[in-house]
Amino acid sequence: MSLRFCVLLVSLLHPQWAGAASDWELKVADSEADIQIFSRVNEQGYPEFRGVTRVQSRLSGFVALFKDLERMPEWAFRVRKAERLKVISETESYVHIVNSLPLPLYDRDVIVHSTITQDARTLQLTFRGSGVADIAPRDDRYVRMPVVESSWTFTPLADGMVEVVFQGHGDPGGSLSSVFLAWFVRLSINEAPHQTMLNMKKFLARLAPVAQDVVAADGHRAARGRDDAAD
């Protein structure tokens, strides 16, 4: 969440080709929730999604949300469990995430290297999550996802809102000869980011603002409460 969460929500096909990325296509236009979901095939040949919305919240609310791994399954689509394996710093950690899939498919898991950065000028927050080589033993109950790449960006706007962009792609692992797995992958490419962003907005509305310190990308510590500058 850091981006860990996000992360889990990416259940996609193996790349079939690589080259120039295709154009983004609008797949979901939820006007009531102000959420748009786009998809394309990226340069590596992976199907990729991009969700965009606007939220009334302080940046500290997003930091608190993503650091609360215990409650992540309450809002992140099909995330069954998220636990921190190793903490490098306040803005870098390794997280184990388990995604719940419908029977007869096996649940998926992934080890995510999660980082948080902040632009000192614009105050934009970026959470990135990348699947890494096994740093924890595999569990026979799950299929380890070989590829996961995701990002969340939170950009303060002049009207006190925050633009939220959730983007990612991945490889669910396992045998893609399974018709059921292929069906689930096609369904998830749009449903996963839509449901995650929808649940996130509802969850944030119930959270009280929590002050957080965020370390900027250049290593300087942002002043406490500075994320409210856009209000």
C-alpha positions as CSV (number, residue, x, y, z in Angstrom):
1,M,0.0,0.0,0.0
2,S,2.6,2.3,1.2
3,L,1.5,0.9,-1.8
4,R,1.3,-2.7,-0.7
5,F,-2.0,-3.0,-1.1
6,C,-2.3,-1.8,-4.3
7,V,-0.4,-4.1,-5.4
8,L,-2.3,-7.1,-4.8
9,L,-5.0,-6.0,-6.8
10,V,-3.1,-6.6,-10.0
11,S,-4.1,-10.0,-11.4
12,L,-3.1,-9.9,-15.0
13,L,-1.9,-12.0,-18.0
14,H,1.6,-13.0,-19.0
15,P,3.0,-10.7,-21.6
16,Q,2.5,-12.0,-25.1
17,W,4.6,-9.3,-26.9
18,A,6.6,-6.3,-26.2
19,G,7.0,-3.0,-28.0
20,A,5.2,0.3,-28.1
21,A,2.4,0.7,-25.6
22,S,-1.1,0.9,-26.8
23,D,-3.3,3.9,-26.2
24,W,-5.3,4.2,-22.9
25,E,-8.9,3.2,-23.3
26,L,-11.7,4.3,-20.9
27,K,-13.3,1.1,-19.5
28,V,-15.2,2.4,-16.4
29,A,-16.8,5.8,-16.1
30,D,-18.4,6.0,-12.6
31,S,-19.8,9.6,-12.6
32,E,-21.5,9.1,-9.2
33,A,-18.2,8.3,-7.5
34,D,-16.1,10.4,-9.8
35,I,-13.9,7.4,-10.8
36,Q,-12.5,6.6,-14.2
37,I,-10.6,3.4,-15.1
38,F,-8.5,3.1,-18.2
39,S,-6.5,0.1,-19.5
40,R,-3.9,-0.6,-22.2
41,V,-1.1,-3.0,-23.1
42,N,2.2,-1.5,-21.9
43,E,5.7,-1.6,-23.4
44,Q,6.4,-5.0,-21.7
45,G,3.3,-6.5,-23.2
46,Y,1.4,-6.6,-19.9
47,P,-2.3,-5.4,-19.6
48,E,-2.1,-2.3,-17.4
49,F,-4.8,-0.3,-15.6
50,R,-4.9,3.4,-14.5
51,G,-7.6,4.6,-12.1
52,V,-8.2,8.4,-11.5
53,T,-10.4,10.1,-9.0
54,R,-10.5,13.1,-6.6
55,V,-10.9,13.0,-2.9
56,Q,-11.5,15.5,-0.1
57,S,-8.8,14.6,2.3
58,R,-5.5,15.7,3.8
59,L,-2.4,13.9,2.6
60,S,-1.8,12.6,6.1
61,G,-5.0,10.7,5.8
62,F,-3.6,8.7,2.9
63,V,-0.4,8.0,4.7
64,A,-2.3,6.7,7.7
65,L,-4.5,4.6,5.5
66,F,-1.7,2.8,3.7
67,K,0.4,2.3,6.8
68,D,-2.5,0.5,8.6
69,L,-1.9,-2.9,7.1
70,E,-4.2,-4.7,9.5
71,R,-7.2,-2.9,8.1
72,M,-6.2,-3.0,4.4
73,P,-8.4,-6.0,3.7
74,E,-11.4,-3.8,4.6
75,W,-11.0,-1.6,1.5
76,A,-8.4,-3.1,-0.9
77,F,-10.2,-5.4,-3.4
78,R,-9.5,-9.1,-2.7
79,V,-6.7,-8.5,-0.3
80,R,-7.1,-11.2,2.4
81,K,-4.0,-10.4,4.4
82,A,-1.2,-7.8,4.5
83,E,1.7,-8.0,7.0
84,R,5.0,-6.1,7.3
85,L,8.0,-8.4,7.0
86,K,10.8,-5.9,7.3
87,V,11.1,-2.1,8.0
88,I,14.0,-0.3,6.4
89,S,12.8,3.2,7.4
90,E,9.6,5.2,7.9
91,T,9.2,5.3,4.1
92,E,10.6,1.9,3.0
93,S,9.5,-1.6,3.9
94,Y,8.8,-5.1,2.7
95,V,5.3,-6.4,2.9
96,H,3.7,-9.8,2.4
97,I,0.3,-9.6,0.7
98,V,-2.2,-12.4,0.1
99,N,-4.9,-12.0,-2.6
100,S,-8.1,-14.0,-2.3
101,L,-9.3,-15.7,-5.6
102,P,-12.5,-17.6,-6.2
103,L,-12.5,-21.3,-6.3
104,P,-11.2,-23.4,-8.0
105,L,-8.2,-21.0,-8.3
106,Y,-5.5,-20.9,-5.7
107,D,-5.0,-17.6,-3.8
108,R,-2.0,-15.5,-4.8
109,D,0.7,-14.0,-2.7
110,V,3.6,-11.5,-3.3
111,I,6.4,-9.9,-1.4
112,V,6.3,-6.2,-2.1
113,H,9.1,-3.6,-1.8
114,S,7.2,-0.5,-0.8
115,T,8.5,3.1,-0.8
116,I,7.0,6.5,-0.1
117,T,8.4,9.7,-1.5
118,Q,7.2,13.3,-1.5
119,D,8.0,16.2,-3.9
120,A,9.3,19.1,-1.7
121,R,7.8,21.7,-4.1
122,T,4.4,20.3,-5.1
123,L,3.9,18.1,-2.0
124,Q,2.8,15.3,-4.3
125,L,3.0,11.9,-2.5
126,T,4.0,8.7,-4.4
127,F,3.6,5.2,-3.0
128,R,5.3,2.5,-5.1
129,G,5.2,-1.2,-4.8
130,S,7.4,-3.7,-6.7
131,G,7.3,-7.5,-6.4
132,V,10.7,-8.8,-5.3
133,A,12.6,-12.1,-5.4
134,D,11.7,-14.4,-2.6
135,I,12.8,-13.0,0.7
136,A,10.4,-15.2,2.6
137,P,9.6,-18.9,2.2
138,R,6.8,-19.9,-0.2
139,D,3.5,-21.2,1.2
140,D,2.0,-24.2,-0.7
141,R,-1.4,-22.7,-0.1
142,Y,-0.6,-19.8,-2.5
143,V,0.8,-19.2,-6.0
144,R,3.6,-16.6,-5.8
145,M,3.1,-13.8,-8.3
146,P,6.3,-13.3,-10.3
147,V,5.6,-9.8,-11.4
148,V,3.8,-6.9,-9.6
149,E,4.3,-3.2,-10.3
150,S,2.0,-0.5,-8.9
151,S,1.9,3.1,-7.9
152,W,-0.4,5.5,-6.1
153,T,0.1,9.3,-6.5
154,F,-1.7,11.9,-4.4
155,T,-1.5,15.4,-5.8
156,P,-2.9,18.4,-3.8
157,L,-5.2,20.6,-5.9
158,A,-6.0,24.3,-5.6
159,D,-9.6,23.7,-4.5
160,G,-8.6,21.6,-1.4
161,M,-9.2,18.3,-3.2
162,V,-6.5,15.7,-3.9
163,E,-6.1,13.9,-7.3
164,V,-5.6,10.2,-6.8
165,V,-4.0,8.0,-9.5
166,F,-3.7,4.3,-9.1
167,Q,-1.7,2.4,-11.8
168,G,-0.4,-1.1,-12.1
169,H,0.3,-4.3,-13.9
170,G,1.4,-7.8,-13.0
171,D,1.6,-11.5,-13.6
172,P,-0.7,-13.8,-11.6
173,G,1.5,-16.8,-12.0
174,G,0.1,-20.3,-12.5
175,S,-1.1,-21.8,-15.7
176,L,-2.8,-19.5,-18.1
177,S,-4.1,-22.5,-20.0
178,S,-6.9,-22.4,-17.3
179,V,-10.0,-20.9,-18.9
180,F,-11.2,-19.9,-15.5
181,L,-8.0,-18.0,-14.7
182,A,-8.1,-16.2,-18.0
183,W,-11.7,-15.2,-17.3
184,F,-10.8,-13.9,-13.8
185,V,-7.9,-11.9,-15.1
186,R,-10.0,-10.2,-17.8
187,L,-12.6,-9.4,-15.1
188,S,-10.1,-8.1,-12.6
189,I,-8.2,-5.6,-14.8
190,N,-11.1,-3.1,-14.5
191,E,-13.0,-4.3,-11.4
192,A,-10.0,-4.4,-9.1
193,P,-9.0,-0.7,-9.4
194,H,-12.6,0.4,-9.5
195,Q,-13.6,-1.4,-6.3
196,T,-10.4,-0.5,-4.5
197,M,-10.8,3.2,-5.2
198,L,-14.5,3.2,-4.4
199,N,-13.8,1.5,-1.1
200,M,-10.9,3.7,-0.3
201,K,-13.0,6.9,-0.7
202,K,-15.7,5.4,1.7
203,F,-13.0,4.3,4.2
204,L,-11.2,7.7,4.1
205,A,-14.5,9.5,4.9
206,R,-14.6,7.6,8.2
207,L,-11.0,8.3,9.2
208,A,-10.1,11.3,11.4
209,P,-7.1,13.2,10.0
210,V,-3.8,11.9,11.5
211,A,-0.7,14.0,11.5
212,Q,2.3,12.2,9.8
213,D,5.9,13.0,9.0
214,V,6.8,12.2,5.4
215,V,10.3,12.0,4.1
216,A,10.8,13.8,0.8
217,A,12.6,12.0,-2.1
218,D,15.7,14.0,-1.6
219,G,16.1,12.8,1.9
220,H,14.9,15.9,3.7
221,R,12.1,15.6,6.2
222,A,8.9,17.5,5.3
223,A,7.6,19.7,8.1
224,R,4.8,18.1,10.2
225,G,1.5,19.3,9.0
226,R,3.0,20.7,5.7
227,D,0.7,18.5,3.7
228,D,-2.2,20.8,4.6
229,A,-0.6,23.6,2.6
230,A,-3.0,22.9,-0.3
231,D,-6.1,23.4,1.9
